[in-house]
Amino acid sequence: MPQVLGADLEVPVRGGRLVPYANLDYAASAPCLVPVGEAVAAALPAYSSVHRGAGYASQLTTSRYEQARHTVRAFVGGRTDDAVVFTRNTTDATNLLARCLPPGTTVVAFDTEHHASLLPWPDAVRLAPPAFPGEAVRAADDALSGIDGPKLLVVTAASNVTGELWPIAALAHIAHRHGARILVDAAQLVPHRRLNLTALDLDYVAFSGHKLYAPFGAGALVGRADWLARAEPYLRGGGASKSVAAAGGSTEWSDDPEQRHEAGTPNVLGAIALAAACDALSATGWTPLVREEERLLARLRAGLASIDGVRELSLWGPDHPRVGIVSFTVAGRRAREVAEALSSGYGIGVRDGRFCAHPFVGHLLDAAGGCADGSAGAVRASIGVGTTEEHVDRLVAALRDLATSP
């Protein structure tokens, strides 16, 4: 298994003791893989500008940057002609695509989405949370069948709230049957499972480096180039332009969709880090990564289920496949109170709140009888490379203490 930086971090708890940190907040931002840190350190001595420099350092940095693009495309199984536009994160990637939609495009999205997939579209058709996966496919089918003109279906591959996997292959098939395209938010999938954009017949995928063990401020939008090549540049400036006339003249923008939407000096080190993470996970192989995650996830969920008053949140039931994310409530305690107690008393880091998915968390908590006024939240524990049995067992023991104490 690849190692993560900070695995030996110690944090203070009540009484002034230092304890090893149990990081169970991977779904928010994953720690940096050691090979990623090494790749960035190796690139720094020759760091220079990209694309327009004749010097050796500039040429080397440009080569590393463009190689990162090829690595990212291969990591998600992209087609050879798919564009790879480096962005800041998933939110930036979805906003970029929103700027590139053909005029009159109708967007369809479920209310279960992260805000990054809900908010960039001004007039999206919003679908209610489906009761089971087949209902998601039928709802998308019904919605898309009633729309004329260009249309885009937006859906997550793995929920950032429950970790549940969505039927993206079936949804892509439905979208294409209606002449629509599909954008998949893969931010929570790619750190946990292999994604093959070509095999799944997806049009676009968006994801973030900071969730993929590369916290250096880069993400990517990968997909079909035509909409991107015809759209106005996401940013206007150097690199996006082919030629700029004197006052009164016109500007000619780059025909290359990647350059067209990456104006200015890009985040070269972020792209190198993202590619290094892709390489490290691919070299490890998905079979051992998934096997270890599923073992720890089963241990965590079984532990939570054994505690009276702890309730796991789920859209499609406990047996539906999921990645290493679990959200839950503790009877009689606010989510922030639980998260703070876990941190200050046990050295455990989790996330609390509504996880930038307010409509979905509200739906889940209403179903659990706990969010009538829309203000409540949940606790989320998430695991990944670097999570240990001791981390999981410490969380379960701490929650048992909290659930039984007055």
Salt bridges, closest charged atoms under 4 A:
ASP25 OD2 - ARG351 NH2 2.98
GLU66 OE2 - HIS51 NE2 2.66
GLU66 OE1 - ARG69 NE 2.91
ASP82 OD1 - ARG79 NE 3.10
ASP92 OD1 - ARG88 NH2 3.63
ASP111 OD1 - ARG126 NE 2.47
ASP141 OD2 - ARG177 NH2 2.81
ASP141 OD1 - HIS178 NE2 2.43
GLU164 OE2 - ARG322 NH2 3.82
ASP201 OD2 - HIS176 ND1 3.07
ASP201 OD1 - ARG224 NH2 3.78
ASP203 OD2 - HIS176 NE2 2.73
ASP203 OD1 - ARG224 NE 2.62
ASP226 OD2 - ARG181 NH2 2.60
GLU232 OE1 - ARG236 NH2 2.53
GLU252 OE2 - LYS242 NZ 3.33
ASP255 OD2 - LYS242 NZ 2.63
GLU258 OE1 - ARG69 NE 3.48
GLU258 OE2 - ARG73 NH2 3.22
GLU262 OE2 - ARG69 NH1 2.88
GLU292 OE2 - ARG295 NH2 2.91
GLU293 OE1 - HIS192 ND1 2.33
GLU293 OE2 - ARG193 NH1 2.99
GLU294 OE2 - ARG193 NH2 3.44
GLU312 OE2 - ARG301 NE 3.11
GLU312 OE2 - ARG322 NH1 3.24
GLU337 OE2 - ARG333 NH1 2.60
ASP352 OD1 - ARG336 NE 2.96
GLU389 OE2 - ARG295 NH1 2.35
GLU389 OE1 - ARG299 NH2 3.71
GLU390 OE2 - ARG394 NE 2.94
ASP393 OD1 - ARG299 NE 2.80
